[in-house]
Amino acid sequence: MANEQDKVCVEDGHKSIEPFEVIRCYEGKCGEYGHDLIGEEPLAIRIDGQPYATIMRTPGEETFHAAGFCLAEGIVDDLNDFSTIGYCKDMDANVIEIRLTSERHKIVERILEKKNLMSVSSCGICGREMIEEALGFLSPVPDNMRIGLDDAVKQIEGLHDRQELHRKTWGSHAAMLLDVRMEPLSVSEDVGRHNALDKAIGRLFMTGKLKDARICVLSSRISYEMIVKANRARIPVILSASRPTALAVKLGRTFGMTLACTARKSELVIFSGEERIEKT
């Protein structure tokens, strides 16, 4: 096996924090300010020459990330199960190439064949290409939705009151979908925030009511995956109790979606689609 020092990755300039210009509204007054957001990019994990998974994450510590992921997945039990682990040659930090020992590969062959979450064409594929491929089925959302500033804050702050599972466990995320009158259509909780939104959308999808959903309220941050799910459900407004990632804001602006979250009491930070927020 290669020297274990080879497993330690070095920061290569990928942005874990990105600056944005946003609009902050407090006590009826709004202004433009600089705001730092946590970065989000895809990490493709390839095992023995084949794509295994693509994970959205904050850049940094990619080799450690991939190693911990493989341990959790049952692909390795010991560090020596790796033959090599690291970046593809002449490639950025968005692709990790893993080689298992021949003995370990035989043991986990069934796992490798079964768990292939997202195919990529080659080790040389870049993060931007992965994003563009994944977002090829998205499109701008309708613009016929308006929500008052105070109402937006009220819906975010009121979500906690609807989190029965959270009150019992303090360990769940929640997603709530509202109609144009801000009446709740669906509320779901789950240990995973992506799962909570899938459940809330799925319930309306299965009952033929998804077309009525106009606002999505989340208990946690707005990430790339949440943008994709809301866009596919044709929901134009996403409100959250936590900050969005940089990539989420970029996508929100690209597809004409409104992203906003609370900060201090009664304060709303608008990252995109500010035309849907009525400020007076």
Order of alpha helices (4+ residues) and beta strands (2+ residues): beta-beta-beta-beta-alpha-beta-beta-alpha-alpha-alpha-beta-alpha-alpha-beta-beta-alpha-beta-alpha-beta-alpha-beta-beta-beta
